Amino acid sequence: MAYERSLDEASEALQPICRHLRSKAIYVAGQMEPPAEMQQTGSGHCWCNLTQNVFGPDAGVVDRRECDSSRACYEGLL
């Protein structure tokens, strides 16, 4: 039987990431969007490059899914 992986929650499309979002995977993989296998094995810990903390300039929690264009501090890559 072939290995098959299933997730309980449906994966949703993510918006382009904020230029200030940082994670260890970015430095290990050397790219802004690390390969899927690294995202699955990593801790998912992120921080804001502006504040150097897990809270952004707007006092909101920094996370890959939370740091989107709805936040005042968001700046797209392009």
N, C-alpha and C positions, 0 to 999 in steps of 0.2 A: 504494500500500500504506500502510495506516495505521501510525502509530508504535506499537510495542508494546514494553513493558519487562518483562523477566522477571528474577527474582533466583534465584541458585543455591540459597540456603537458604530454607526455609520461614519465613515470619514468624510468630512466636509471640506469643500474647497477653501483654501486659506488665501487671504489677501496678500499682496506684496508686503514684505517685511519692512519695518521701520529701520532707517539707517542707523539708529542709535541702539537697536537691540543687539545684545551680545550673548553668546553662550560658549561653553567650552568646545562644543562640537564645531563651531566656526573655526576655531584655531587648530583643532586636530585635523579636520577634513580640508582646511584651507579654502573653503568656499562658503558663501553666505547661506546657501541651502544645502546642508549636509545630506549625504545619501540616506535613503529611507532606513537602511539597516543600522545606521548610527543613531538616528532619531529613536528607534525602537529600543536600543540598548542603553542610551544615555539617560542621565537623571532628569533631563529637561530643565535643569536650573538655568535661568536667564537673569541678566541684569541690564540696566540702562547705562549706556556709555556717558550720558550727560551727568547722571547723579552718582554713578559707580555703586549703585545699590539695587535692591530688588523692588524699589519703588521709583516710579518715574517722576519727572518734574511736576506732574499734576497730582501727585500723591497716590496714584493708582498702582496696583500690582503689575509688575513687568512679566509678561508671558507671551509666547509665540501667538497665541490665539487672541490675546487681549490688546496687544499693541497694534492697533489698526487705525484707519483714517477717522474713526469716530472720536479719537482723543486729540486734544489741542496740541500736544507736544509731538504728534506724529509727523515725520518727514519721510516721504518715499525715497527709494533708492535713485530713481531717475528724475 
